[in-house]
Amino acid sequence: MFSYRKLSARTRTIILFSLLAVLAILIVAEPKGDFFNFLRGFLNGILIVMFLGEVGLYFMNRKK
């Protein structure tokens, strides 16, 4: 089964920045329509959850 935690830090960073780039394009281009509004909100939510997950992974893997 797919586990985000088992991916390398580089792969997680690439995924995070790719989603951020798509969101930036949607914000700058300002396409009209319900689908694009949904997509923009969905990507915002996904990026917030992924960012908080990265912060959680950082603190879980930190050496004391």
Biopython code that builds the backbone (N, CA, C, O; Angstrom):
import numpy as np
from Bio.PDB.StructureBuilder import StructureBuilder

atoms = [
    (1, "MET", "N", (0.833, -1.178, 0.000)),
    (1, "MET", "CA", (0.000, 0.000, 0.000)),
    (1, "MET", "C", (0.881, 1.247, 0.000)),
    (1, "MET", "O", (1.983, 1.237, 0.548)),
    (2, "PHE", "N", (0.393, 2.304, -0.610)),
    (2, "PHE", "CA", (1.160, 3.542, -0.716)),
    (2, "PHE", "C", (1.302, 4.207, 0.645)),
    (2, "PHE", "O", (0.326, 4.351, 1.381)),
    (3, "SER", "N", (2.526, 4.612, 0.973)),
    (3, "SER", "CA", (2.775, 5.312, 2.228)),
    (3, "SER", "C", (3.594, 6.562, 1.934)),
    (3, "SER", "O", (4.736, 6.481, 1.481)),
    (4, "TYR", "N", (3.002, 7.700, 2.193)),
    (4, "TYR", "CA", (3.679, 8.979, 1.964)),
    (4, "TYR", "C", (4.913, 9.101, 2.848)),
    (4, "TYR", "O", (5.918, 9.689, 2.449)),
    (5, "ARG", "N", (4.830, 8.540, 4.052)),
    (5, "ARG", "CA", (5.923, 8.648, 5.007)),
    (5, "ARG", "C", (7.182, 7.928, 4.520)),
    (5, "ARG", "O", (8.296, 8.348, 4.836)),
    (6, "LYS", "N", (7.012, 6.839, 3.745)),
    (6, "LYS", "CA", (8.163, 6.055, 3.310)),
    (6, "LYS", "C", (8.868, 6.651, 2.095)),
    (6, "LYS", "O", (9.945, 6.186, 1.723)),
    (7, "LEU", "N", (8.283, 7.666, 1.472)),
    (7, "LEU", "CA", (8.941, 8.309, 0.332)),
    (7, "LEU", "C", (10.155, 9.086, 0.819)),
    (7, "LEU", "O", (10.202, 9.524, 1.968)),
    (8, "SER", "N", (11.130, 9.254, -0.056)),
    (8, "SER", "CA", (12.309, 10.026, 0.326)),
    (8, "SER", "C", (11.938, 11.500, 0.455)),
    (8, "SER", "O", (10.926, 11.944, -0.087)),
    (9, "ALA", "N", (12.751, 12.238, 1.165)),
    (9, "ALA", "CA", (12.490, 13.668, 1.362)),
    (9, "ALA", "C", (12.479, 14.399, 0.028)),
    (9, "ALA", "O", (11.699, 15.330, -0.168)),
    (10, "ARG", "N", (13.339, 13.980, -0.881)),
    (10, "ARG", "CA", (13.397, 14.630, -2.195)),
    (10, "ARG", "C", (12.094, 14.415, -2.977)),
    (10, "ARG", "O", (11.575, 15.349, -3.588)),
    (11, "THR", "N", (11.577, 13.203, -2.958)),
    (11, "THR", "CA", (10.329, 12.897, -3.665)),
    (11, "THR", "C", (9.164, 13.668, -3.059)),
    (11, "THR", "O", (8.328, 14.203, -3.787)),
    (12, "ARG", "N", (9.103, 13.729, -1.721)),
    (12, "ARG", "CA", (8.034, 14.489, -1.079)),
    (12, "ARG", "C", (8.123, 15.963, -1.430)),
    (12, "ARG", "O", (7.094, 16.612, -1.620)),
    (13, "THR", "N", (9.326, 16.502, -1.518)),
    (13, "THR", "CA", (9.511, 17.906, -1.876)),
    (13, "THR", "C", (9.061, 18.161, -3.310)),
    (13, "THR", "O", (8.425, 19.178, -3.589)),
    (14, "ILE", "N", (9.384, 17.254, -4.212)),
    (14, "ILE", "CA", (8.966, 17.407, -5.612)),
    (14, "ILE", "C", (7.444, 17.397, -5.720)),
    (14, "ILE", "O", (6.870, 18.205, -6.450)),
    (15, "ILE", "N", (6.790, 16.491, -5.003)),
    (15, "ILE", "CA", (5.330, 16.433, -5.027)),
    (15, "ILE", "C", (4.736, 17.722, -4.473)),
    (15, "ILE", "O", (3.805, 18.278, -5.056)),
    (16, "LEU", "N", (5.265, 18.195, -3.365)),
    (16, "LEU", "CA", (4.753, 19.402, -2.724)),
    (16, "LEU", "C", (4.900, 20.618, -3.635)),
    (16, "LEU", "O", (3.953, 21.389, -3.788)),
    (17, "PHE", "N", (6.067, 20.798, -4.239)),
    (17, "PHE", "CA", (6.288, 21.956, -5.107)),
    (17, "PHE", "C", (5.524, 21.844, -6.418)),
    (17, "PHE", "O", (5.135, 22.862, -6.992)),
    (18, "SER", "N", (5.302, 20.626, -6.901)),
    (18, "SER", "CA", (4.498, 20.463, -8.116)),
    (18, "SER", "C", (3.054, 20.898, -7.873)),
    (18, "SER", "O", (2.472, 21.611, -8.691)),
    (19, "LEU", "N", (2.480, 20.471, -6.755)),
    (19, "LEU", "CA", (1.121, 20.901, -6.420)),
    (19, "LEU", "C", (1.056, 22.403, -6.179)),
    (19, "LEU", "O", (0.077, 23.052, -6.547)),
    (20, "LEU", "N", (2.098, 22.957, -5.563)),
    (20, "LEU", "CA", (2.147, 24.397, -5.334)),
    (20, "LEU", "C", (2.218, 25.160, -6.650)),
    (20, "LEU", "O", (1.606, 26.220, -6.783)),
    (21, "ALA", "N", (2.958, 24.634, -7.625)),
    (21, "ALA", "CA", (3.052, 25.275, -8.940)),
    (21, "ALA", "C", (1.713, 25.250, -9.662)),
    (21, "ALA", "O", (1.328, 26.243, -10.278)),
    (22, "VAL", "N", (0.999, 24.134, -9.596)),
    (22, "VAL", "CA", (-0.322, 24.048, -10.224)),
    (22, "VAL", "C", (-1.275, 25.049, -9.578)),
    (22, "VAL", "O", (-2.048, 25.711, -10.271)),
    (23, "LEU", "N", (-1.222, 25.161, -8.254)),
    (23, "LEU", "CA", (-2.074, 26.117, -7.553)),
    (23, "LEU", "C", (-1.719, 27.548, -7.943)),
    (23, "LEU", "O", (-2.610, 28.373, -8.143)),
    (24, "ALA", "N", (-0.423, 27.849, -8.052)),
    (24, "ALA", "CA", (-0.006, 29.194, -8.453)),
    (24, "ALA", "C", (-0.497, 29.531, -9.861)),
    (24, "ALA", "O", (-0.927, 30.656, -10.115)),
    (25, "ILE", "N", (-0.437, 28.575, -10.762)),
    (25, "ILE", "CA", (-0.938, 28.794, -12.126)),
    (25, "ILE", "C", (-2.435, 29.067, -12.095)),
    (25, "ILE", "O", (-2.914, 29.956, -12.799)),
    (26, "LEU", "N", (-3.179, 28.315, -11.290)),
    (26, "LEU", "CA", (-4.626, 28.533, -11.184)),
    (26, "LEU", "C", (-4.945, 29.902, -10.591)),
    (26, "LEU", "O", (-5.920, 30.537, -10.994)),
    (27, "ILE", "N", (-4.141, 30.357, -9.648)),
    (27, "ILE", "CA", (-4.389, 31.659, -9.030)),
    (27, "ILE", "C", (-4.057, 32.780, -10.000)),
    (27, "ILE", "O", (-4.818, 33.742, -10.112)),
    (28, "VAL", "N", (-2.933, 32.675, -10.705)),
    (28, "VAL", "CA", (-2.508, 33.738, -11.616)),
    (28, "VAL", "C", (-3.401, 33.796, -12.855)),
    (28, "VAL", "O", (-3.761, 34.883, -13.307)),
    (29, "ALA", "N", (-3.758, 32.640, -13.404)),
    (29, "ALA", "CA", (-4.551, 32.616, -14.638)),
    (29, "ALA", "C", (-6.011, 33.006, -14.386)),
    (29, "ALA", "O", (-6.684, 33.487, -15.298)),
    (30, "GLU", "N", (-6.500, 32.807, -13.181)),
    (30, "GLU", "CA", (-7.873, 33.118, -12.784)),
    (30, "GLU", "C", (-8.922, 32.583, -13.754)),
    (30, "GLU", "O", (-9.731, 33.355, -14.270)),
    (31, "PRO", "N", (-8.923, 31.274, -14.012)),
    (31, "PRO", "CA", (-9.975, 30.733, -14.878)),
    (31, "PRO", "C", (-11.321, 30.795, -14.162)),
    (31, "PRO", "O", (-11.389, 30.704, -12.937)),
    (32, "LYS", "N", (-12.370, 30.948, -14.928)),
    (32, "LYS", "CA", (-13.716, 31.055, -14.359)),
    (32, "LYS", "C", (-14.401, 29.694, -14.383)),
    (32, "LYS", "O", (-14.112, 28.855, -15.237)),
    (33, "GLY", "N", (-15.291, 29.491, -13.457)),
    (33, "GLY", "CA", (-16.075, 28.262, -13.443)),
    (33, "GLY", "C", (-16.015, 27.558, -12.109)),
    (33, "GLY", "O", (-15.071, 27.720, -11.336)),
    (34, "ASP", "N", (-17.049, 26.771, -11.856)),
    (34, "ASP", "CA", (-17.144, 26.043, -10.588)),
    (34, "ASP", "C", (-16.053, 24.996, -10.442)),
    (34, "ASP", "O", (-15.529, 24.786, -9.348)),
    (35, "PHE", "N", (-15.712, 24.342, -11.540)),
    (35, "PHE", "CA", (-14.686, 23.296, -11.466)),
    (35, "PHE", "C", (-13.348, 23.873, -11.026)),
    (35, "PHE", "O", (-12.657, 23.283, -10.196)),
    (36, "PHE", "N", (-12.978, 25.035, -11.586)),
    (36, "PHE", "CA", (-11.688, 25.632, -11.235)),
    (36, "PHE", "C", (-11.690, 26.155, -9.804)),
    (36, "PHE", "O", (-10.666, 26.106, -9.121)),
    (37, "ASN", "N", (-12.839, 26.657, -9.348)),
    (37, "ASN", "CA", (-12.936, 27.071, -7.943)),
    (37, "ASN", "C", (-12.798, 25.869, -7.025)),
    (37, "ASN", "O", (-12.121, 25.940, -5.999)),
    (38, "PHE", "N", (-13.442, 24.762, -7.395)),
    (38, "PHE", "CA", (-13.320, 23.540, -6.611)),
    (38, "PHE", "C", (-11.870, 23.059, -6.596)),
    (38, "PHE", "O", (-11.341, 22.697, -5.545)),
    (39, "LEU", "N", (-11.231, 23.058, -7.775)),
    (39, "LEU", "CA", (-9.844, 22.594, -7.880)),
    (39, "LEU", "C", (-8.911, 23.459, -7.049)),
    (39, "LEU", "O", (-8.018, 22.946, -6.375)),
    (40, "ARG", "N", (-9.113, 24.761, -7.095)),
    (40, "ARG", "CA", (-8.279, 25.678, -6.308)),
    (40, "ARG", "C", (-8.451, 25.406, -4.815)),
    (40, "ARG", "O", (-7.462, 25.340, -4.085)),
    (41, "GLY", "N", (-9.676, 25.248, -4.359)),
    (41, "GLY", "CA", (-9.922, 24.957, -2.946)),
    (41, "GLY", "C", (-9.393, 23.595, -2.541)),
    (41, "GLY", "O", (-8.844, 23.434, -1.451)),
    (42, "PHE", "N", (-9.557, 22.614, -3.420)),
    (42, "PHE", "CA", (-9.061, 21.271, -3.137)),
    (42, "PHE", "C", (-7.538, 21.281, -3.004)),
    (42, "PHE", "O", (-6.993, 20.683, -2.077)),
    (43, "LEU", "N", (-6.852, 21.955, -3.923)),
    (43, "LEU", "CA", (-5.389, 22.022, -3.840)),
    (43, "LEU", "C", (-4.929, 22.786, -2.607)),
    (43, "LEU", "O", (-3.923, 22.430, -1.993)),
    (44, "ASN", "N", (-5.662, 23.833, -2.243)),
    (44, "ASN", "CA", (-5.331, 24.545, -0.999)),
    (44, "ASN", "C", (-5.397, 23.597, 0.187)),
    (44, "ASN", "O", (-4.486, 23.564, 1.014)),
    (45, "GLY", "N", (-6.470, 22.830, 0.271)),
    (45, "GLY", "CA", (-6.620, 21.883, 1.368)),
    (45, "GLY", "C", (-5.551, 20.816, 1.377)),
    (45, "GLY", "O", (-5.000, 20.490, 2.428)),
    (46, "ILE", "N", (-5.255, 20.267, 0.208)),
    (46, "ILE", "CA", (-4.223, 19.225, 0.111)),
    (46, "ILE", "C", (-2.862, 19.775, 0.531)),
    (46, "ILE", "O", (-2.126, 19.116, 1.266)),
    (47, "LEU", "N", (-2.527, 20.971, 0.072)),
    (47, "LEU", "CA", (-1.224, 21.554, 0.423)),
    (47, "LEU", "C", (-1.120, 21.853, 1.907)),
    (47, "LEU", "O", (-0.054, 21.674, 2.497)),
    (48, "ILE", "N", (-2.201, 22.304, 2.522)),
    (48, "ILE", "CA", (-2.172, 22.554, 3.965)),
    (48, "ILE", "C", (-1.955, 21.251, 4.726)),
    (48, "ILE", "O", (-1.147, 21.201, 5.653)),
    (49, "VAL", "N", (-2.668, 20.203, 4.340)),
    (49, "VAL", "CA", (-2.515, 18.905, 5.012)),
    (49, "VAL", "C", (-1.112, 18.349, 4.791)),
    (49, "VAL", "O", (-0.504, 17.818, 5.721)),
    (50, "MET", "N", (-0.587, 18.468, 3.560)),
    (50, "MET", "CA", (0.759, 17.956, 3.283)),
    (50, "MET", "C", (1.814, 18.734, 4.055)),
    (50, "MET", "O", (2.769, 18.148, 4.563)),
    (51, "PHE", "N", (1.648, 20.061, 4.149)),
    (51, "PHE", "CA", (2.608, 20.868, 4.901)),
    (51, "PHE", "C", (2.599, 20.488, 6.379)),
    (51, "PHE", "O", (3.655, 20.337, 6.993)),
    (52, "LEU", "N", (1.408, 20.335, 6.942)),
    (52, "LEU", "CA", (1.332, 19.933, 8.343)),
    (52, "LEU", "C", (1.894, 18.526, 8.540)),
    (52, "LEU", "O", (2.499, 18.242, 9.574)),
    (53, "GLY", "N", (1.700, 17.651, 7.564)),
    (53, "GLY", "CA", (2.296, 16.319, 7.629)),
    (53, "GLY", "C", (3.809, 16.364, 7.597)),
    (53, "GLY", "O", (4.472, 15.611, 8.310)),
    (54, "GLU", "N", (4.363, 17.247, 6.772)),
    (54, "GLU", "CA", (5.824, 17.398, 6.726)),
    (54, "GLU", "C", (6.362, 17.904, 8.056)),
    (54, "GLU", "O", (7.400, 17.438, 8.526)),
    (55, "VAL", "N", (5.662, 18.854, 8.662)),
    (55, "VAL", "CA", (6.082, 19.364, 9.970)),
    (55, "VAL", "C", (6.019, 18.244, 11.001)),
    (55, "VAL", "O", (6.918, 18.103, 11.829)),
    (56, "GLY", "N", (4.952, 17.448, 10.946)),
    (56, "GLY", "CA", (4.838, 16.313, 11.858)),
    (56, "GLY", "C", (5.944, 15.290, 11.656)),
    (56, "GLY", "O", (6.514, 14.787, 12.624)),
    (57, "LEU", "N", (6.251, 14.977, 10.383)),
    (57, "LEU", "CA", (7.340, 14.035, 10.106)),
    (57, "LEU", "C", (8.677, 14.575, 10.598)),
    (57, "LEU", "O", (9.509, 13.817, 11.097)),
    (58, "TYR", "N", (8.882, 15.874, 10.461)),
    (58, "TYR", "CA", (10.133, 16.478, 10.928)),
    (58, "TYR", "C", (10.289, 16.286, 12.433)),
    (58, "TYR", "O", (11.350, 15.880, 12.906)),
    (59, "PHE", "N", (9.231, 16.579, 13.178)),
    (59, "PHE", "CA", (9.338, 16.482, 14.637)),
    (59, "PHE", "C", (9.369, 15.033, 15.112)),
    (59, "PHE", "O", (9.966, 14.743, 16.149)),
    (60, "MET", "N", (8.741, 14.119, 14.379)),
    (60, "MET", "CA", (8.790, 12.703, 14.767)),
    (60, "MET", "C", (10.174, 12.110, 14.524)),
    (60, "MET", "O", (10.625, 11.253, 15.284)),
    (61, "ASN", "N", (10.852, 12.564, 13.460)),
    (61, "ASN", "CA", (12.151, 11.990, 13.100)),
    (61, "ASN", "C", (13.319, 12.740, 13.713)),
    (61, "ASN", "O", (14.473, 12.359, 13.516)),
    (62, "ARG", "N", (13.037, 13.787, 14.445)),
    (62, "ARG", "CA", (14.112, 14.593, 15.033)),
    (62, "ARG", "C", (14.774, 13.835, 16.170)),
    (62, "ARG", "O", (14.103, 13.216, 16.996)),
    (63, "LYS", "N", (16.083, 13.892, 16.201)),
    (63, "LYS", "CA", (16.828, 13.210, 17.260)),
    (63, "LYS", "C", (16.842, 14.091, 18.503)),
    (63, "LYS", "O", (16.960, 15.314, 18.423)),
    (64, "LYS", "N", (16.721, 13.444, 19.635)),
    (64, "LYS", "CA", (16.714, 14.211, 20.899)),
    (64, "LYS", "C", (18.080, 14.235, 21.506)),
    (64, "LYS", "O", (18.273, 14.829, 22.567)),
]
sb = StructureBuilder()
sb.init_structure("model")
sb.init_model(0)
sb.init_chain("A")
sb.init_seg("    ")
for serial, (resi, resn, name, xyz) in enumerate(atoms, 1):
    if name == "N":
        sb.init_residue(resn, " ", resi, " ")
    sb.init_atom(name, np.array(xyz, "f"), 0.0, 1.0, " ", f" {name:<3s}", serial, name[0])
structure = sb.get_structure()
